[in-house]
Amino acid sequence: MAEALESKAQTEAITRRTLFLYGLPALVKGYMMRLMVLYAMKFATDVLLIAPFVIGLIFAVSRIWDAITDPVVGYLSDRTRLAFGRRRSWMLAGTLPFALTFVLIFAVPIDASDKAKLIWLSLAVIGWYTAYTCITVPHLSWGAELSDDSDSRNKTFGVRHGADALGALMALGVLSILIEAESQGRYAASSVATQTSIVAAVITVVVLVVSILLLRESSRHQTQARTNALDVAKDVFRNPHARLVLIVMLIELIGASAMAAMAIYVAQYVIGAPWIAPIAIGLYLVVQTASVPAWVKLAQRIPKHVLWRYAMIGSAITYGSLFFLAFIESQTAQIAFNLVGVFFAGFAASCAGTIGPSVLADIIDFDERQSGERREGSYFAAWSFAAKSAGAVTIAVVGFALSLIGFVPNEEQSQATQIGMTAILGLFPLVCYGVGAWLFSRYSLEES
């Protein structure tokens, strides 16, 4: 009876206020991460004049370090036992470093020596990714603890996904300001980048502190994990439901990352309209955000693992259709066809961000029944590690594939090369999502 009352209380706790406060950190994280992905490397090469190979190496090392810290932070947050909370303590500790290192990335002294710029930027980038992990993994884990109710979890992670996409949209707007500043010269670009990063940092600190202080953690989940780190990692991958979800998500994200990596190339070399790329990305993010309520509603009628599989099939069909861009002669028709494809791709992709973490939260409940411990941090650290691994694999695959099909930068591409590019854009994700949907048909953990 006591457990039933506790569960009921948790279910009722998912109010609009709770959802709003939980979504706030995702908003600022989404903004900063997209700006890092879209502009940080360009800023380093074009404004700071750091060699592309060197800055690429810095970011590669930082992402490897980022992947290593995920399971460490997840495991330690599960074992944290403070009155303030397991997740909020880590997020609060990471708030100032998260904001400060973001400013430092865009405040590198432009007239400093090459060595000084490299040291400054390296420490700032690695520090930012470390702080990002200290906030992201506990925040994901916290979402699974807000309620035991399936529908409430869908809403929780739907709000998080929508806020992340909204933050990315804000980053696109600031990106246009930064690119415009570059036309005024390196010093102007450096000044604008520093100013916008300071504004973002201040807003980030305020938003995170408000969320952390006003939204409390559930007392039911404040039990401390006892299993050592190695055994926890083994338990996560021994769990057949978790193992299947992580493998499927890895395959799915490899396909999605390939599409994202090829979008600008196809816009420039196949469609011949590079300006369409940011419009398509913006449309993709808008649709992702707007369609979150639809997926939450659908999950009330269709088992969420079945719904997620349907979305994978929809993504496979949508991405696969983009292969035909190379065979459309009219540029206007190509643009229209591409935007329609992006619209449906954004709609289908929204399901993974909304329903996927909710499915993993159910698996964590299953693990608690088996182990007697709440280990959200370790499970969502594995989730984050898989997502980052997908990005690393995709970069290698796309780079090799572009060389294989005869791509030459800043040149008009042959028809065969254009077909190869749309194959990477469409057929490769088609295969990934098709395999993922087939594998996920084996998922057997029902909500009951």
N, C-alpha and C positions, 0 to 999 in steps of 0.2 A: 504494500500500500504506500509506504513512504517513497519507494522508487517511482511509483506511478504519479504521486503528487509532485515529486521533483521534476519528472519529465514534463508534466503538464505546465508547471511553472516556467520551465525553460521554453516550451513552445509559445506560451503567451508573451514571453520576453521579447520576441522578435517583432518589435513595433517599428514604425517608420523612423522613429528617433534612433533605434538601435541600428537599423540598416544604414541610415545616413551617416552615423558616426563611424561605423565599420568601413564604409566605402571611402571615406575621406583619404586615408593613407594611399589607397590605390590610385587616386586622382593625381597626387603629386609624384608618386613613383612612376606612373605611366608617362607623365610629362618628362621627367628627367631621363628615364631610360630611352624614350624615343629620340630625344635630343642627342643623347650620347651615341645612339646607333646611326642617326641620320647626319649629324654635323660634327661631332668631336674629331673624327679623323680628318675631315676636310679642313677644319679649323687649324689642326696641327700642321697639315701640309701646305695650305695656301696662305695662312696668316703667320704662323710661327716658322715656316720654311723648314720643317723637319722632313727628312727623306721618307717617302712612303713606306719603304721596306722597314725602316727603323720604327716608325709609328705603328705599323702593322704588327711588328714583333712585340711592342709594348702592350698592345691590346690583346694579342694572343696569350701572352704570359698572364695578363690580368684575368682573362676569362678562365684559364686553367686554374689559377688560384681561386677564382670565384666558385668554380665547380667543387674544388676541394673543401672550401669552407662551408658549403651547404650542409653536408651530413654532420659536420662538427657542430655547427650552430643548432641544427635540428635536435641532435642528441643532447647537447648541453641545456637547451631550453626545456626539453622534457624533464630533465633532472633538477631544474631550478626550483627552489622552494623558498619563495619570499612572500611576505604578506601582500606586496603590491601585485603579485601575479607572475606566472611563468612567462607569459608572452609579452605583457606590457613592460616588464623590467628590461627585456632585451631591446624592445622597440625604443623605449625612452633612452637607453644607453647609446643607441645608434643614431639618434636624431641629430644632434649637433655635428658629429663627424660626417654624416650623410650630407648635410647642408654645406658645411665648410669645405669639404673636398670637392664638391661640385663647383663652388666658386673658384677654388684654386686651379681647377682644370682650365677654366677660361680666363684666368688672371695671370697666366705665365708672362713674365716680363719680356716684351717683344724684342728688346735690345740686349738681352742677356746672351752669354756665350752659348754655343750649341750644347756643350756639356751641361751647363747649368739648366738649360731648358729641358734637356732630356731627364735629368735627375728630378727636377720639379714635377714635370708631367708624369713620370713613371710613378712617383710616390703618390701623387694626387689620384691617378686613375686606379691604382691598386687599392688605395685607401677607400675610394668611393665604392668600388665593387664589394669590398669587405663590409662596409657599413650597409650597403644595399642588401646583402645577405642577412645581416643582423635584424633588418626590418622585415624583409619579404617572407622569409621562412616562418618566423613567429606569427606574422599577420595571417598567412594562409592557415596555419595551425589553429589560430584563434577562431577563425571562421567555422571550423568543424566543431568547436566547443560551445558556440552560442546557442545551439538547439540540437535536440536529438530528433526532431521532427523532419521528415524527408522534404516536405514542401517548403518549410522554413529554410532549410539548407539550400535548396534551389534558389530561393530569393536572395539569401545571403551572398552566395557566390555569383549570382546574376548581377547584383548591385556592384560587387567588386569588379567583375568583368566590364560592366558598362562604365564604371568610373575610370578604369584603366584606359579604355578606348577614348573616353572624353579627354583625359589628360594627353593622350597621343594627338588628338585633334588640336589641342592648344599648342602643342609643340610644333605642329605643322605651321600654325599661324606665326609663331615666333621665328621659325626657320626662314620664312620669307623676309622678315626684317633683317635677319643676320646676313642673308645672301645679298640683299640690297645694300647693306653696309659695306660689304666687300668691294662693291663698285666704287666706293669712295676712297679706297686704299686700305692697306694693312693696318695702319694705326687706328683708323676709324672703325674698322671691323673688330679690332681687339677691344677698343673702348666700349662698343655696343655689346659685345659678348660678355664683357665683365659686368656691365650694368644690368643686363637682363638676368645673368646668373645670380647676382646679389638679390634682386627682387624675388626670383624664384626660391632662393634659399630662405629668405625671411618668411615668405608665405608657407614654405614647407615646414619650417619649425613650428609656426603657429598652428597649422592644420594638424600636424602629428601630435603636438602636445594636447590640443583640444580633444582629439579622438582618444588618446591614451588616458587622459585624466577623467573624462566624462563617461566612458564606456568601461564597465567593470567586467572582469572575468568571472565565469561560473565557479562557484566553490566546489562543485562536484568533481571538477576536473583538475583540482590542485593536488592530486596524488603524485608522488614522486616516482619516476621510473627507477627500477632497481637493476635491471639487466645491464651488463657491460656493453660497450659500444660495438664490439665485434659480433656478439650474439644478437644484438638488435638488428644490425645490418643483415645477418643471416635470416633472422625471423621475417624481415620485410620481404626478402626475395624468396623465402620458402612459402610464404602465404600465396596460394595459387591465384586468388582473386587479385591481389596487389600486383603480382608478377605479370599477369595477363594485361591489366590496365596500363602498367608502365610500359610494356612492350608495344602495345597498340598506340599509346600516346606518342612514343618515340617515333614510330613509323609515320603516324599522322603528321607530326610536326616537321619531319624531314620533307615530306611532300609540300606542306604549306610554306616552309622556308625556301624551298626551291622556287616556288611561284613568286614569292616576295623578292628574292634575289634577282629574278629574271625580268621583273616588271618594267624596270627602267630601260633595260637593254631592248626589250621588245618594243617599247614605246618609241625609242629612238631609231632602231635599225630595221624594224619590220613595219611598223605603222608610219614611221617618219614624222612623228609628232611628240617630241620629248616632253612638251608642256602638258600632255595628257596624264603623265605619270602621277604628279601630286594630286591631280583631280581624282584620279582613280583610287589612290590611297585614301584620300579624304572620304570618298563615297563608301569605300570598304569599311572605314571606321565608324561612319555615321550609321550605316546599316547594322553593323555589329551592336552598337549601343541601343539603337531603336528596337531591335528584335529580341532583346533580353526578356521583356515581359511575355512575348509570344511563347518562348521556350519554357518559361516557368508555368504558363497556363497549360501547355501541351503535356508537361510532365505530371500534371494532376490527373490526366486521363490515360497516359501511356507510360508503362514502366520506364524509368529514366535510362536504364542501360539499353533498352530497345530503341528509345528515342535517339540516343547518341549514335547507335549503329545506323539508323535511318539517315541521320545527318551526315555520317561518313559516306554513305552511298550517294547522297545528294552532292557532296563536295567532289567526289570522284567524277560524277557526270559533268558537273559544272566546269571543273578544271580541265577535264578531257576535251570539252568543246572548244576551249581556247586554242587548241592545236590548229584549228582551221583558219586562224587569223592569217597564216602565211599564204592561204589560197584565195583570200578575198582581195580583189583588185582595187576597189574603191576605198580611198582613205576614210571618207565619211562613214562608209559601211563598217570599216574596221573599227573605228572609234566607237560607233554605236554598239557593235557586237561585243567589244571589249568591256564597255561600261555595263552592259546587261549581265555579262558573265561575272564581273566584279560585284554587282549587286547581289546576285544569288550566292556567290562565294562568301560574301560577308555575312549573309543570313545564316548559311550552314555553319560557318566557323564560330558564330556566336554560341552555338549549342555546346561545343567543346569547352569553352571558357565558363559557361553557366552550369552545365550538368556534370562535366568531368570531375571537378573538385568535390561535388556533392556525392558522386559515386565513390570516390576515394574515402570520403568521410564515413560512409556506410561500412566500408572495408575496415576502417579503423575501429568501429564499434565491434565488428566481428573479431578483430585482433584482441580487443579488450576482454571479450568473453573467453578467449583462449589463454591469454597471458595474465589477465588481471591488472594490466597497466594501460595507462593512456599515453600513446606514443605518436601523437599527431606530428610533432616536430620531425621525427625520423621518417615518417611516411611522406610528408610534404617536402622534406629535403630530397628524398629519392625522386619525387615528382619534378622538383626544380632541376635536379641534376640531369634527369632525362631530357628536359626541355632544352637545357644549355648544350647537352651533347648533340641533340638534333641540329642545332645551329652550326656547331663545329663540323659535323659530318657533311652538312649541306654545302658549306663553303668549299670543302675539298671536292665534293662531287661536281658542283657547278663549274668550278675552275677547270677541272680536268675535262669536263664535257665541252666547254667552250673551246678549249684547245683542240679537242678531237674533231669538232665540226668545222674547223678552219676559220674561227672568228678572228678578225683583225680590227683592233680599236681604231676609231675615227675614220673608217673607210666604209664605202658602200658594200654591203654584204651580198654574196651570191644567193640565188634562190635556194640552193641546197643548204646553205648556212642558215638562212631565215627559217627554213623548215625545221632544221635542227634546233634552233632557238625556241620555236613554238612547241617543239616536242619536249624540251626541258621544262617549259612553262606549263604545258598541259598534260602530256602523256605520262611524264614521270610522277606528278602528283596523283594522276588517275590510278596508276599501279599501286602507289603507296596507300591511298585511301581504300582501294579495293581490297588489298591484302589485310589492312587494318579491320575493315568491316567483316571480312571472312573470319579472321581470328577472334573478333569480339563476339561472334555468334556463339562461342563456347562459354561465354560468361554465365555463371550459374547462381550467383548470390542474389536471391530475391530479397526485397525489402522486409518481408515477413520474417 
